Amino acid sequence: MGLVVYQLELPPKLDRIHDVFHVSMLKRYCSNPIHIVPVEEVEVRPDLTFEQEPVQILDRDVKVMKRKSIPFVKMLWQNHSTEEATWELEDAMRQHYPHLF
């Protein structure tokens, strides 16, 4: 019988992150240099959360419902690639990040 768990070697700075994973939770990974994010660039809070900052609006779209239209914007986030951009409500983004509009 082979190994069924993996334990990660994490830097002391990330000692509050659970470091053991069952193989059923893992997927094969193909190495890609653009996936590397230096730990120094991400400020992790003591509760292991961090603040995401949007960098740019990549696209706009409007979802039309029966009686109303909902505007969306595709946001590029700091420390993420364009493939990881997310669609967000335009009103919420305009309220929180007016400097992008």
PAKOLZA-714336 format. One record per atom (N, C-alpha, C): y, z, x; residue in one letter. Coordinates in steps of 0.1 Angstrom, whole numbers, padded with zeros to 4 digits, always signed. Layout:
<pts>
YZXA;...
</pts>
This chain:
<pts>
-0012+0000+0009M;+0000+0000+0000M;+0012+0000+0009M;+0022-0009+0006G;+0034-0010+0014G;+0045+0000+0010G;+0056+0000+0017L;+0067+0009+0014L;+0073+0006-0001L;+0076+0017-0008V;+0082+0015-0021V;+0096+0020-0022V;+0101+0026-0011V;+0115+0031-0011V;+0121+0027+0002V;+0134+0025+0002Y;+0142+0022+0014Y;+0153+0033+0015Y;+0156+0037+0027Q;+0167+0046+0030Q;+0177+0040+0039Q;+0189+0039+0034L;+0200+0033+0041L;+0206+0042+0052L;+0210+0037+0063E;+0217+0044+0073E;+0232+0042+0071E;+0238+0052+0065L;+0252+0052+0062L;+0261+0059+0072L;+0273+0055+0074P;+0282+0063+0083P;+0285+0076+0077P;+0288+0086+0085P;+0291+0100+0080P;+0302+0100+0069P;+0311+0090+0070K;+0322+0089+0060K;+0317+0087+0046K;+0305+0081+0045L;+0299+0078+0031L;+0287+0087+0028L;+0288+0100+0033D;+0276+0109+0032D;+0274+0113+0017D;+0283+0111+0008R;+0281+0115-0006R;+0274+0104-0014R;+0272+0092-0008I;+0265+0081-0015I;+0250+0083-0014I;+0243+0082-0025H;+0228+0083-0025H;+0223+0072-0016H;+0214+0075-0007D;+0210+0065+0003D;+0195+0060+0002D;+0188+0064-0009V;+0174+0060-0011V;+0173+0052-0023V;+0166+0040-0022F;+0165+0031-0033F;+0150+0027-0034F;+0145+0026-0046H;+0132+0021-0049H;+0132+0005-0048H;+0121-0001-0043V;+0121-0015-0041V;+0124-0023-0054V;+0121-0017-0066S;+0123-0025-0078S;+0138-0027-0081S;+0147-0019-0074M;+0161-0020-0076M;+0167-0030-0067M;+0160-0035-0057L;+0165-0044-0047L;+0162-0059-0050L;+0171-0068-0045K;+0169-0082-0046K;+0170-0088-0032K;+0163-0099-0030R;+0164-0105-0017R;+0179-0109-0014R;+0183-0107-0002Y;+0197-0110+0002Y;+0197-0120+0013Y;+0206-0131+0011C;+0208-0141+0021C;+0221-0137+0028C;+0221-0135+0040S;+0233-0131+0048S;+0244-0141+0046S;+0256-0136+0044N;+0268-0145+0043N;+0280-0137+0049N;+0286-0142+0059P;+0297-0135+0066P;+0309-0132+0057P;+0311-0139+0046I;+0323-0135+0037I;+0320-0123+0029I;+0307-0118+0029H;+0304-0106+0021H;+0307-0093+0029H;+0311-0094+0041I;+0313-0082+0050I;+0327-0077+0047I;+0328-0065+0042V;+0341-0058+0040V;+0341-0046+0049V;+0350-0045+0058P;+0351-0034+0067P;+0354-0021+0059P;+0348-0010+0061V;+0350+0002+0054V;+0364+0007+0055V;+0370+0004+0066E;+0384+0009+0068E;+0394+0002+0058E;+0391-0009+0053E;+0400-0016+0044E;+0399-0010+0029E;+0389-0003+0026V;+0387+0003+0013V;+0389+0018+0014V;+0399+0023+0007E;+0402+0037+0007E;+0394+0043-0004E;+0383+0050+0000V;+0374+0057-0010V;+0379+0071-0012V;+0380+0075-0025R;+0385+0088-0028R;+0373+0098-0027R;+0375+0111-0027P;+0364+0121-0026P;+0354+0120-0037P;+0358+0115-0049D;+0349+0113-0060D;+0342+0099-0060D;+0343+0093-0048L;+0336+0080-0046L;+0342+0068-0054L;+0354+0069-0059T;+0360+0058-0066T;+0371+0052-0057T;+0376+0041-0060F;+0387+0034-0053F;+0395+0026-0062F;+0408+0024-0058E;+0417+0016-0066E;+0416+0002-0063E;+0414-0006-0074Q;+0414-0021-0072Q;+0428-0026-0074Q;+0432-0035-0066E;+0446-0041-0068E;+0444-0056-0069E;+0450-0062-0080P;+0449-0076-0081P;+0459-0083-0071P;+0454-0095-0066V;+0462-0102-0056V;+0469-0114-0062V;+0462-0121-0072Q;+0468-0133-0076Q;+0461-0137-0090Q;+0468-0145-0098I;+0462-0150-0110I;+0457-0164-0107I;+0444-0166-0109L;+0438-0179-0106L;+0438-0189-0117L;+0438-0184-0129D;+0436-0193-0141D;+0440-0186-0154D;+0443-0193-0164R;+0446-0188-0177R;+0438-0194-0188R;+0435-0187-0199D;+0427-0192-0210D;+0431-0185-0222D;+0429-0191-0234V;+0432-0185-0246V;+0420-0186-0255V;+0415-0174-0259K;+0403-0174-0269K;+0409-0174-0283K;+0405-0183-0291V;+0410-0185-0304V;+0400-0179-0314V;+0404-0169-0321M;+0396-0163-0332M;+0400-0169-0345M;+0395-0164-0356K;+0398-0169-0369K;+0413-0169-0372K;+0419-0157-0369R;+0433-0155-0373R;+0442-0152-0361R;+0437-0151-0349K;+0446-0148-0338K;+0441-0154-0325K;+0450-0155-0316S;+0447-0160-0302S;+0448-0149-0292S;+0439-0148-0283I;+0439-0138-0273I;+0440-0144-0259I;+0452-0142-0252P;+0453-0148-0239P;+0446-0140-0228P;+0440-0147-0219F;+0433-0141-0208F;+0438-0147-0195F;+0437-0139-0184V;+0440-0144-0170V;+0428-0141-0161V;+0425-0150-0152K;+0415-0148-0143K;+0421-0142-0130K;+0417-0130-0127M;+0424-0122-0116M;+0415-0122-0103M;+0422-0125-0092L;+0416-0123-0079L;+0419-0109-0074L;+0409-0102-0070W;+0411-0088-0066W;+0411-0086-0051W;+0418-0076-0046Q;+0418-0073-0032Q;+0404-0070-0027Q;+0401-0075-0015N;+0388-0073-0009N;+0376-0080-0017N;+0379-0090-0025H;+0369-0098-0032H;+0371-0112-0030H;+0361-0120-0031S;+0362-0135-0030S;+0365-0141-0044S;+0369-0154-0044T;+0372-0160-0056T;+0360-0161-0066T;+0348-0161-0061E;+0336-0161-0069E;+0335-0148-0077E;+0342-0137-0072E;+0341-0124-0079E;+0353-0121-0088E;+0362-0131-0090A;+0374-0130-0098A;+0369-0127-0113A;+0377-0119-0120T;+0373-0115-0134T;+0384-0120-0144T;+0379-0122-0156W;+0388-0125-0167W;+0392-0112-0173W;+0406-0111-0175E;+0412-0098-0180E;+0421-0102-0191E;+0424-0093-0200L;+0434-0095-0210L;+0448-0096-0204L;+0455-0107-0207E;+0468-0109-0201E;+0478-0098-0204E;+0478-0093-0217D;+0487-0082-0220D;+0485-0070-0211D;+0473-0066-0209A;+0470-0054-0201A;+0474-0057-0186A;+0472-0068-0181M;+0475-0071-0167M;+0490-0072-0166M;+0497-0078-0176R;+0512-0079-0176R;+0518-0065-0176R;+0512-0056-0183Q;+0517-0042-0184Q;+0515-0035-0171Q;+0503-0036-0165H;+0500-0028-0153H;+0505-0035-0140H;+0506-0048-0140Y;+0510-0055-0128Y;+0520-0066-0131Y;+0532-0062-0136P;+0542-0072-0139P;+0547-0081-0128P;+0546-0076-0116H;+0550-0084-0104H;+0542-0097-0102H;+0530-0098-0108L;+0522-0110-0107L;+0526-0121-0117L;+0534-0118-0126F;+0538-0127-0136F;+0551-0133-0134F;
</pts>
